[in-house]
Amino acid sequence: MLMSVARGTAVFAYPAPVDLRKSYNGLAGLVTTGWQRNVLAGGLYLFVNKARTGCKVLAWDGTGLCIFAKRLERGRFAALWREACTLPATPLTLTTSELALFIEGCTLVGNQPLSPPALQF
Protein backbone atom coordinates (compact mmCIF):
# COMPACT_ATOMS: atom_id res chain seq x y z
CA MET A 1 0.00 0.00 0.00
CA LEU A 2 1.12 3.54 -0.55
CA MET A 3 0.80 4.50 3.08
CA SER A 4 2.86 2.85 5.76
CA VAL A 5 1.00 0.53 8.09
CA ALA A 6 2.40 -0.14 11.53
CA ARG A 7 2.77 -3.75 12.56
CA GLY A 8 0.01 -4.60 14.99
CA THR A 9 -2.54 -2.37 13.27
CA ALA A 10 -5.99 -3.91 13.61
CA VAL A 11 -7.43 -5.33 10.38
CA PHE A 12 -11.15 -6.08 10.21
CA ALA A 13 -12.62 -8.05 7.30
CA TYR A 14 -16.29 -7.62 6.50
CA PRO A 15 -17.82 -11.12 6.89
CA ALA A 16 -20.07 -10.97 3.81
CA PRO A 17 -19.79 -9.91 0.16
CA VAL A 18 -19.97 -6.16 -0.47
CA ASP A 19 -20.96 -4.13 -3.53
CA LEU A 20 -17.59 -2.55 -4.36
CA ARG A 21 -19.25 0.34 -6.18
CA LYS A 22 -19.44 1.81 -2.67
CA SER A 23 -16.85 4.46 -1.97
CA TYR A 24 -15.67 6.26 1.18
CA ASN A 25 -19.05 7.05 2.74
CA GLY A 26 -20.70 3.77 1.76
CA LEU A 27 -17.90 1.60 3.14
CA ALA A 28 -17.54 3.75 6.26
CA GLY A 29 -21.31 3.44 6.74
CA LEU A 30 -21.05 -0.37 6.76
CA VAL A 31 -18.50 -0.12 9.56
CA THR A 32 -20.38 2.54 11.52
CA THR A 33 -23.87 1.04 11.32
CA GLY A 34 -22.91 -2.63 11.27
CA TRP A 35 -20.23 -2.68 13.94
CA GLN A 36 -20.74 0.63 15.78
CA ARG A 37 -17.07 1.42 15.15
CA ASN A 38 -15.59 4.78 14.22
CA VAL A 39 -13.40 4.40 11.12
CA LEU A 40 -11.58 7.58 12.15
CA ALA A 41 -10.30 5.78 15.25
CA GLY A 42 -7.87 3.80 13.11
CA GLY A 43 -7.58 0.30 11.78
CA LEU A 44 -7.92 -1.18 8.33
CA TYR A 45 -11.22 -2.44 6.95
CA LEU A 46 -11.25 -5.09 4.20
CA PHE A 47 -14.22 -5.57 1.87
CA VAL A 48 -14.54 -8.23 -0.86
CA ASN A 49 -17.12 -8.62 -3.63
CA LYS A 50 -19.31 -11.70 -4.08
CA ALA A 51 -17.24 -13.11 -6.96
CA ARG A 52 -14.07 -12.60 -4.85
CA THR A 53 -12.36 -10.90 -7.79
CA GLY A 54 -12.12 -7.48 -6.19
CA CYS A 55 -11.33 -6.03 -2.80
CA LYS A 56 -11.08 -2.64 -1.13
CA VAL A 57 -9.29 -1.63 2.04
CA LEU A 58 -10.55 1.45 3.86
CA ALA A 59 -8.09 3.21 6.16
CA TRP A 60 -7.76 6.45 8.11
CA ASP A 61 -4.25 7.90 7.78
CA GLY A 62 -4.71 10.73 10.27
CA THR A 63 -5.68 13.34 7.68
CA GLY A 64 -8.37 11.58 5.65
CA LEU A 65 -9.87 8.30 4.52
CA CYS A 66 -7.90 6.26 2.00
CA ILE A 67 -9.10 3.43 -0.22
CA PHE A 68 -6.82 0.78 -1.66
CA ALA A 69 -8.53 -1.28 -4.37
CA LYS A 70 -7.46 -4.36 -6.30
CA ARG A 71 -9.20 -6.28 -9.08
CA LEU A 72 -7.85 -9.67 -10.07
CA GLU A 73 -7.63 -10.44 -13.77
CA ARG A 74 -7.35 -14.18 -13.09
CA GLY A 75 -8.30 -16.28 -10.09
CA ARG A 76 -10.11 -15.32 -6.90
CA PHE A 77 -9.25 -13.98 -3.49
CA ALA A 78 -9.38 -16.35 -0.52
CA ALA A 79 -12.84 -17.06 0.90
CA LEU A 80 -12.95 -15.17 4.19
CA TRP A 81 -16.56 -16.09 4.88
CA ARG A 82 -17.51 -19.75 5.01
CA GLU A 83 -21.32 -19.65 5.06
CA ALA A 84 -24.10 -17.13 4.84
CA CYS A 85 -24.19 -14.89 7.87
CA THR A 86 -26.77 -12.55 9.25
CA LEU A 87 -25.53 -9.00 9.43
CA PRO A 88 -24.28 -7.30 11.42
CA ALA A 89 -21.88 -10.10 12.14
CA THR A 90 -18.69 -9.93 14.12
CA PRO A 91 -15.85 -8.78 11.88
CA LEU A 92 -13.15 -11.26 11.02
CA THR A 93 -9.84 -10.07 12.41
CA LEU A 94 -6.61 -10.44 10.46
CA THR A 95 -3.04 -9.43 11.08
CA THR A 96 -1.36 -6.99 8.72
CA SER A 97 0.72 -9.93 7.45
CA GLU A 98 -2.45 -11.89 6.67
CA LEU A 99 -3.86 -8.85 4.88
CA ALA A 100 -0.73 -8.63 2.75
CA LEU A 101 -0.97 -12.34 1.94
CA PHE A 102 -4.65 -11.96 1.09
CA ILE A 103 -3.99 -9.08 -1.32
CA GLU A 104 -1.18 -11.07 -2.96
CA GLY A 105 -3.62 -13.93 -3.59
CA CYS A 106 -2.58 -16.45 -0.94
CA THR A 107 -5.34 -18.91 -0.05
CA LEU A 108 -4.05 -19.59 3.50
CA VAL A 109 -5.67 -16.55 5.09
CA GLY A 110 -8.13 -16.23 7.93
CA ASN A 111 -6.42 -17.47 11.09
CA GLN A 112 -5.63 -20.92 9.77
CA PRO A 113 -2.82 -22.74 11.57
CA LEU A 114 0.33 -22.47 9.46
CA SER A 115 2.77 -24.15 11.86
CA PRO A 116 2.92 -27.84 12.60
CA PRO A 117 1.56 -28.93 15.99
CA ALA A 118 3.94 -28.95 18.94
CA LEU A 119 5.83 -32.16 19.60
CA GLN A 120 4.31 -34.40 22.25
CA PHE A 121 6.76 -36.17 24.58
N, C-alpha and C positions, 0 to 999 in steps of 0.2 A: 504494500500500500504506500501511497505517497507520504502519508504522515507517519511519524514514528509511534509505535504502540509499545508501552511499557510492559515488560513481562509481569504477569500476574493481573493484568487488566481483565475484568470480568467480560465474558462473551456469552450472550444469551441468544439461542436459536429459537425462532418461532416454530412451534410444534405442529404446524399445519401449512399446506401450500398457500401462497400469497400471490395476488395479482400484482406483478412487478411493474405495471403501469403506474402504480402509486409512487409518489415522490416523497419529499421531505415531510410534509404535513400528514400525508396518508400513512406512511410508515410509523412516524412518531405517534400518530393517533392509535395505531394498533398496540403500541407499547403502553401508552398512557391509559387507554380505556380497558385494555385486556389484562394488564398486569399491575395497574396503578403505580407505575414507575415513572420517574422523571428522566427523560432521555438527556436532559442537560446536566444531570448528576454524574455522567460519565458511563463508561462501558461501551461495548460494541454489540450491535443487534443484527443478527443474521436472518435473512428472509430468502426463501427458495420458492420457485414456481412449481406448479403441479407436475409438469413434465420433467422437472429436475435438470433443465438445461440452462437455467439462469439463476443468478443469486445477486442479492444486494446486501451490503453491510452499511448500517447507519451508525454514525459516530459523532460525538461532540468533541471538538478539538480545543475548546476553551474560548473560541471566538465565534463559532458557528457550527451548524450541522454539516457533515460531509457524507456523501454517498459514494461507495465503491461498488461498481457493478461489473459482473462478468457473465458473458454468454458463451456457452460451449458450442463449438461447431460440430464436434463429434462426441458421442458418449453422454453420460449423465453424471450429475453430482451424486454423492453418497446419500442414501435414504436416511434422513435424520428422524423421521417419524415412522413408526412401525405399523400402526393401525389408525383408523379414524378416531379422532379425539373430539370431545366437546369443548368448545372454547368458552371462556378463557381457560386454557390449560397452563400448567406450570411450565415455564420456559426450560428448554434443555440447556444445560450449562456446558460450555466447552472451554478449554484452555486456549491461549493465543496460538500455541503450537498446533493444536487440533484444528483451529480455524485456518491456519496456513496450509495444513495438509488437505483440508476440505477444498479450499480454493484451488489447490494444485490438482485436484481430482482423485485423491487417495480415497479408497473405499473403507479403510479402517479408521473411521471417525465416529465419535459418539460414545466415549467412555468405554470402549471395548478393551479388555485386557490384552496388552501387547507383549508382556513379559511372561516367560514360563513360570509355572507355579514354583513356590519355594521347595527346596529339597526336604524330605521327611526322613528323619533319622530314627 
